[in-house]
Amino acid sequence: MGGMVKIVEATKARSTFSELLNNVRYGSDRVLIGRHGKEVAALIPVEDLRLLEMLEDQIDIDAARKALRNPKNKVRIPLAEVKKRLGL
């Protein structure tokens, strides 16, 4: 992780997509894709994506724990009601 960051305009990214994928996959580069001077997307190694997903999960877990510690959140809803509300 921690490879070089490249900034590429969308039109060039389209024409060099295969090369960019190889740079991301084998060189661990990160590619920011821009359009009209604004960053709109990124190509990152799968390992970076997994790390982002783990961080998001941890943030969600921390928020849930905080909510559960709040005495105002002690309302319990039966599982059958939750399923009904979700259409399950």
N, C-alpha and C positions, 0 to 999 in steps of 0.2 A: 504494500500500500504506500501511498504518498508519492506516486509518480508525477511526472510533469503535467501541467495543465496547458492545454492548447485551446485557443479560441478560433473558431472556424465559422465563416458565414454559411448560412443554410444551403445556398446554391453550390458552394464548394463541397460542403459535407455530403450533399446528394451525389456529386460526381466522384467523390473519393471515399464513399461509405465503407467499402471493403477494407481499404487501407486503414481507415480510422478504427474499424473494429479490431483489426490485427494489432494496432498500436495499443488499444485499450486492453485487449486480451493478453498479449504476450509482453508488452512493455509496461503494463500497469499505468498507462497514461490516463488522464481524465480529459475529456473534450467538452468544452462549452460551445454550444451551437447558437449562433446569433442571427438575428434578422433585423435589418435596418438599425444596426448598432446596439440592439438590446439582446441580452442573453435570454433564450427561450427554452432551452433544453440542455441536457447533459448526457454524455455517454461515459459510464464509469464501469470499472471492473465489478464482476459479480460479488467479489469479496467485500467491496465497499458498500454495495447494496445490502448485503446481509448484515453488515455492521449498522447501517442506518435503520434497518428493520428491528434489530436488537435494541437500539437506542429508543426507537419509538415505542416498542413494547415496554421497556423499562419506565418511560415517561407515563404510559398508560397505567402501569401497575402502581407507580407512586401516586398518581392522581386518585386511583381507586382506593388505595389505603388511606389517603387523606380524607376522602369522602366518607369512608367507613368510620373514621375516628370522630367525625362530626355528629354530635348527638341529635341534631335536627334530621339526620339521614337514617334514622332507625326505623322508618316505616318499612314493613316487610310486605311483599306482594307474593302471594302463592304462585308456584310454578305454573299451575294450570291457567292462572290469569295472565301471566307473562306470555305463555304460548298463544293464548287467545288473542291478546293484543298484537302479537307479531304474526298472526295468521298461520301458526304452525300446527 
